[in-house]
């Protein structure tokens, strides 16, 4: 490592720099006020403060005298209780079920602290993680999500037709791995597409990255830190959401983790075995998801450049790998089109969209009409409770990164610094654009990839935070603080708008309920049967289900403030479910020649009620 850099690392300058960034962020949050800026800036600042008072040599483990058999017995008893509660509640998640899952994660933490082997501990974590997701997944009468509705419908069509023709109109014709895997799995497992998608992709998103995050961390820290890293990844909100609405991004995350793991191993060992794993994972990414592939390239490229900057030699074979990945992504984006008949490549389309985004970057500052109960969609439609989870994980990750700089060996710093730089770049892509009103490459889509690296640093940060407890306190005090602190992260991650996608515990306009009841679903199918020449109109989620799940045409409610009318056209059949009277209902507002996505209750449209099942009505327009 560069001698000058090593001297800087040994000083307090990195922590002072982080503290300064946090203060600047707090100033910015007074001008750009949304839950993310309000929560993340203090979290960054507080991380630096805790670092200053934490121990130079934090304890990397906590030991308690609890027999592992007793912990495992409690684990399986609670699992049985949670399953019974879920069945008794009619396969919906009640407060008691949420409580049982939090209790189960608490028992998993006790398993980490007992004399259990790492394999048993990881097994317990994965079992609870899968149960958690099963309860979300099957709390809805039909598939949860928006994109997942399309992907799994197309996978079913591929399974029936035995051809990729259903993918021809989309860019996934060039990245069909998820659809082929799901369709093939349905035949082999003899399961419906919905169950197959969860078994193959949703469960894999729990197992594979959790084990690999543990494997990366334990190489440099204790087994408890490694287990906690896997735990923090598993309970993060976007990890939960992408496993219960399995799509190409789900597979992309799995292959991203495999690529990063094998790339780190190859960097350290120069082994041909890991080289082949890197190449295989990258090729799998090419045929899975274009955006995931780009995120992987960004991570590897920044890691490699940072690695070069802090070393005294050039790792030639690593250079070749980085160059190969860069060439593959350019080739992939030049070949890929939005449908086989499209004249523009994926790269050309992205450039056009990027230019348009830049031109319209300031448009969100426009004044909305004064409409009762309407809230503009996006981050501002959330409350602080929905971002505390990512704030805690970010703060702990920064604390862990600073701790890593002063408390570990030169060999591990050769990985920690480039990995930290890659993490910072992913954060910049995700948050940098939205700060200036530029939404490009789906910023929120990057969160799950961020969590994979962030969890590694955050696990170290948890133990650094515990080290601030004076040594005179007994071990059980540290144990209690450890469990309460980590479970606090679990609560804020699993109760928010993405962690509880079926029906968020924390209320907010932007926290929509994605789970659909059987009665609501019956209204959708009845609308399709009854529509005739009419156009179906409904709220955002209802229309997405009709469009992407049932492959029928529908229009989202559009309110015109000037005329005071709701979709002012004739020959409509409205789906008016009870949910549209809540603050979280989503629809469109047309104002100043632009269409805005907003949240808020809608009035009952005028017309004749032709169907009513108490949860939803079908109303024909006058």
N, C-alpha and C positions, 0 to 999 in steps of 0.2 A: 504494500500500500504506500502511496505517496506520503513522505515523511511530514510535509507541511500540513496535509489534510489530517493526518493522525494527531498532530499537535492541536489543531482546531477542535477536533472531536473531544479531546480530553479536557477542554475548557467548558465554560457555561454558555458559550456563544450560540450553539444550536438551540438551547432552551430559551435564551433571550430572543432569538429570531422568531421562534414559535410564539412566544408571548406577544411580540410586536405584531405578528400577523393576526393574532386573535384580537388585539386592540383595534387594529385597522378594520377588521371584519365587524366589530361591534359598532364602529362609527358608520360603516356602510349600511349596517342593518337599520340605522335610524332613517335612512333615505329609501332603501329597498326593503320594505317590511313584509316579509312572509315568514311562515313558521321555520323554514330552513335557515335563513340568515339570522333569525332571532335566537335559535337554539345552538347552531354550530359554532358561532363566534365565541360565546362564553365557554363552550365545551373545550375549544382549543386553548383559550386563555387559562382556564382552570387546570388543564392537563400540565401546562408549564409550571404553574404554581405548585401542584402536587409533586412534580418532579424535583423542585428545589428542596422540598422537605422530606422526600423519600430517602430510603437507605441507599448508600452506595452499593451495597451488596444485598439485594432483596432475597428473602427466602423463597425458594422455588417450589416448595411443597408445604402442605399442611397435613398433619397426621392425626387421626382420631382412632380411638379403640372401639370400633364397632365391627363385630364379626360379619364377614362378607355374606354368609348364608342368611343372616337376619335381614340385611339390606335387600338381597335378591328376593327373599320371601315377601317383604313389604312391596317391592316393585311389582311383582306379579299379582298380588292381592289388589293393589291399586289399579292395575291394568284391567282386571276382571270387573272391579267396581265401575270404572269409566265406561267399559263396554255395555254393562247392564244399564247404566244411566242413559247412555246414548240410545239404546233400544227403547227404553221406557219413555223417552222424550219424543218418540216418533221420528228418530233419525234427524233431529235438529239439535243444535248446541245451546244448551241452557247455561245459566250461571254456574250450576253445580258441575257441569261437564268442563267448563273452562277452569274451574278450581281444581278438578281432578288432574287435568293436564299439567297445571303449574306445580301441583304436589308431586306428580311423577318426575318432572324435571328436577325438583328438589331432591328426590331419592336418587336420581342419576348422579347428582353432584356428591351426595354421600358415598355413592359407589366409587367415585373418583378418589375420595379421600380415605377410603378403607384400604384394606390390604388386598383388594381385588386385582387380578391381572389386567393388563391393558386390553386384551382381547375381550374379556368379559365386560369391561367398562364400555368399550366401543359398541359391543353388542347391545347392552342395555340402552345406550343413547340412541342407536339406530332403531330399535324396537319402539321406543317411545316416540321418536320422530315420525316413524311410519304410521303409528296409531293416530297421532295428532293430525296428520294429513288425511288419513282415511276418513276421520270424522268430518273434516271440512269437505272433502271430495264428495261424500255421499249424503251431505246435508241438503243437497239440491236435487230436484226431480230430474234435471237434465244437466249436461256438462256446464261447469262453471267457466266463465271467462268471455272473451270476445274473439281474439285471434284463435283460441283453442277450439271454438265452435267450428270455424272454417277448416282448420288443419285436420281435425278428427273426422269431420264429415267427408272431406276429400280422401282421407286414409280409408274410410269405409267404402267409398266408391271405387278406389283402386283395388281393394280386397275383392269386391264383387265383380269388377270388370276385368281384372287381371292385366291392366294396362295403366300407364302414367298419363293417359289423355286428360283426366280431370285436372291435372296440374298445368296443362298447356297455356292457359291465359295468365299465369303468374310467374314471378321470378323463381319460384320453388321448383319449376321444371328443371332448373339447373342446380338445385340443391334439394334433392328429393329423399335424402336419407331417412329423415324422420318418418315420412309418409310410407316409404317402403318397409322400414323396420316395423311400424305399427301394423300395417296391413299384413305383412308376413307373420308377425307375432300372433295376430288374431286367428290365422289359420292353424298355426302350430299349437297354440294354447287352447284353441276352441273356445275363445271368450269374445264377448262383444267388444267393439272398438273402444268404447269408453273405459272398460276395465283393462283392456290390453294397454292402452296409452298410459294408464297410471302404473301398472305393473312394470312396464318396460322403461318408461322415462321418469315418471314421478318418483318411484321408489329408488331408481338409480341415482336421482339427484340428491337423495338422502344419503345413500351408501357411499358412492364413489368419491365425491369431493370431501365428505367428512373424514374418510379414512386417509385421503391424500393430504389434506390440511394437517391432520395429526402427524402424518409421516414427515412432512416438511419441518414442522415445528420441533418434533422430538429429536431431530438430528442436531439441534443446537441448544435445546433446553430440556428440562426434566420431563418425565412422562406425564406428570400432572398438568404441566403447561401445554403439552401436546394434546392431551385429552380435552382441556378447556378450550383450546383453539378450535377443535372439531365441534365442540358443543356450541360455541358462539356462532360459528358458521351455520350450524343446523337450525338454530332458533331465530335467525335473522328473518325479517319480514319478507323481503323479496325472494329469499330462498324458499320460504313456505309457499308464497303465491305462485311461483313458477313450477312448483311440484304439483300443485292442485289444479293448475290449468296448463297441462303439458303441451308444449309446442316445440318448434325448431329451436327456440332459444334455450329450452331445457336441455336438449342434447348439446347445443353449443356451449353451455356452461360446463357440462361434464367433460367435453373434449378440451375446453379451455384449461380446466384444472389439470387434466392429464398432460397437456402440452407444457404448462408451467412447471409441473412436478418433474417431468422428464428432462426439460431444458435445464432446470436447476441442477439436477443430478448429473447431466452431461457436462455442465460447466465445471462441476467439482471433480468428476471422475474421468472424463474424456472416454467413456465406455461406448463401444459400438452398440451395445444393447439399448442404452438410453437414447442414442442417436436414432436408431430405428423406431423407438417409441415416439420420439418427437415428430419424425416425418409421418408416421402413421396417424398420429393425432391431428396433425395439421391437414393432412389429406381428408380425414374424416370431417374436419371443420369445413373444408371447401364444399363438401357435398351435404352440409347440414344447415348452415346459416351464414349469410354474407356479413351481417353486422358483427356477429360473434367472432368471425374470422378477422375482421378489421380490429376489434378490441384486442384480440390475441396478438396480432402483429404489433400494435402500438405498445403493448406490454413488453414483448420480447425486444423490440427495437430500443426502447428507452432503457431497459435493463442492460442490454449490450453496450450502448453508448456510455452509460454510467459505469459499467464494469471496466470499460477501456480507460475511463477518466481517472480511476483510482488505482489502477494496476500499473506495474512497470514493464509489462510485456503485452503483446497482442495475442490473444487466444485465436489462432488461425481457424481451427475447425468450428469454433463458435461463430466466427465471422461468416463462414460459409452457410451455416444454418440460418442465420439472420438474413443473409442475402437471398437464400432459397425461399424463405417465407415471404419476403418482400416481393420477389418475382411472381410467386404463386398468387398472391392477392391481386396484383395488377392484372395478371392473366385471367383470373377468375372474374374480376369486375369488368374486363373488356368483353368477355364471352357472354356473361350473364345479361339477360334482357328481362324486361317486365312483360313476359309472355313471348312465345316463340315467334310471333308475328310482329313484334315491336321493332321499330327502326333504330331506337336508341339503346346503347349499352347501359348497364347498371351504373358505370362510372360517369357517363355523359348525363344521365338522369340526376345523379347526385350533385354534379357540378351545377346544373340548372337550378336545382332546388336550393343549393347553398347560396347562389347568387340572389335568388328570390328572397331567401331568409334574411340576407344582409340588407336588402332594399327595404324590407318590412320590419326590421329589427325593432324599431321604435313604435310600431303601430299599436302595441298593447297599452300605450299610455292614453289612448283615446278615451273620451268620456262616455260612459255607458248611460243609457236612459234611466230615469228614476222609475224603477219597476219594483213593486213591493215584493219582498222575499226572494229576489233574484240575486245570485252570487256568481261571479265569473268563475268558470272552471279553472282547474290548475292548482298550484300550491296554495294560493290565497283562499281556496275553498276548504282548506284543512285547518285544524287547530294545532296548538303547540304539542298537545299530547301525542299527535301522530308523528312527530319528528324527534321526540325525546329519545327513542330507541336508537336511531342512527346517530344522534348527538352523543349518547353515552358510548356507543361503540367507537365513534371517531375520537372522542376524548381519550378513551382507554388505549386506542391504537397509537395515538401520538405519544402518550405517556410511555407505552411499551417501546416505541421506536427510540425515544430519548434514553430510556433505560438500557436498551440494547447497545447504544453507542458507547456507554461508559462501563458496562458490566460484563462484556463478553470478549472473546478472543478475536485476534486479527482475522483469523480464517472465517469466522462467522460474520464479521463485519463486511467481508468481501461479498457476501450475499445480502446482508441486511440493508446496506446503503443502496445498491442498485434496485432492490425490491421496494425500498421506500420511495425512491425516485419514480419508479413505475407506478406505484400507488398514487403518488401526488399528481402524476400526469392524468391518470384515470379520473381523479377528482376534478382536475381542471377541465377535462372534456365534459364531465357531467354537470358541473356547476357554473363554469365560466360563461358558456353561451347564454343560459337563461338569465344570468345577471344583467346582460345587456339586451335582453329580449330576443335572443337568437336561439331557436329550438332546432337542432340539427342532429341527425343520427339518434333520435329518440333518447334524450339524456337520462331518463329514469331507467332505461334498459341497461345502463351501465352499472347500476347499483349492485346487482347480484355478483358481477365480476369483481367489483370493488371489495365486497364482503369477504371474498376468498382470501385476498391478501391481508385485508384489514383485520380479520379474525386472528391471524397469526400474531400480529403486533399487539392486538387488544388483550390476548391471553397473558402476554408478558405484563401488560399494563395493569391487569387485575392484581397480580402478585406484587407489583411495585406499589400499588395503592395500599394493599394490606400491610406492606412493610412500614407504612407510616404509623401504624399502631405501636405504641411503646412496648418494648420487650418484657416489661414487668407484668403486662396483662397475661392471664392464662391462655392456653391454646384454644380453649373452647370459645373465648371471645372472638378470636381471629376467625375461627370456623363459622361462627354465627354471622359475623360481618361478611365473610366470603359468600356464604349461601344467600343471605338477604340481598347483597349487592348484585350478584349474578342473576338472581330471580327477578330483581327489578328490571334488568335488561330484558329478560324473557317476557315480562308483563307488557312492557311498552312496545316490544317487537310483535308479540302475538295478539295483541288486542287492537292494533291500529288498522288503517284502511287497507293495507296489503297483507298483514299477518292474519287477519280475520276476514278474508275476502268474502266469505259466505254471508256474514252479518257483523260488521265491526262493533266491538264493545264500546270504543270511544266514538262518540257521536260527532259529526261534522257534516256540512253540506257535501263535501267531496268524498265522504266515506260511504260509498254506495253498497247496498246489499246485492250481491251477485247470485246468491242462492235463490232458486225459483221453486215455488210450491207446485204441487200437482195441479191445483186449481188454476194457477196462473198459466201453466203450460197448456192446460186444456183450453183456456181462452185463446191462446195463440193458434192452436190447431183448428179451433172452431172458426176463427177469423179467416184462416186460409181457405177452409171449406166454404164459408159463407160469402166470401168477398165478391165473387162474380166479376163484374167489370169495375168494381170499386177499388180505390187505392187504400191499402191498410196504413193507418197512421198510429203511432204510439210513442212512448217515451224511449230514450236512447237504448236502454238495455233490451226492452221488448222488441224493438225493431232489429237490433243486432241479432237476436236469437232467430227471428223469422228470416232474416237475410242470410246469416252465416250457418245456422244450424239446419233450417228447413229449406234453404235455397229458394226463397220466394221474395217478391219485391214488397218493400214497405218504406214509408217515409217517417222521419223523426218529427215530432211536434215542433213547429216553428211559430213563434209568436211575433207578431208585427205590432210594435207599440203604437205606431202612427195610426193604424186602423183599428187597433184594439181587438184584432181577430186572431183566432187560432187556426192556422192553415186555411185561409179564406178561399176555399174552392169547394165545388160540389162533388158528389159521388165519392164520398169518403166513408170508411168504416173505422171508427176510433176504438182503440184498445185503451180502456180507462180502468187500470187496476188501482187498488187502494193505495199502493205504494206511491203513486204520482202526487198524492196530497202531502207527502213528507218533504222536508227541506233538502233531502239528498237526491230527490228525483232529478234526472238530467234531461235537458231538452235544448233546443236552439232558439236564439233570439236574433231576428233580422233588424239591423239598425245601421243607418248611415252607409247603406250599400254593402254592408259586411255581415257575415253570420258569425255569431258568438255561441260557444257552448256554455251553458249556464246551469246552475242548480237552483231548485226551488219548487214549491207546490204549484200545480196547475189546476185551473178551474174545470169543472165538468163541462164538456162541450155540449152545445145544444143539439138535440136530435132525438131519435127514437131508440130506446133500449131494446135490442133484439136478442140479447143474451146476458145472463146475470148468474154468477155462482158465488156471490158475496165477496169474493176477493178480486174479481175483475168483471167489467161490463164491456159489451160490444155495443157501440152506439153509431147508428147511421146518420150522416149529416143531412141537414135540411137544405 
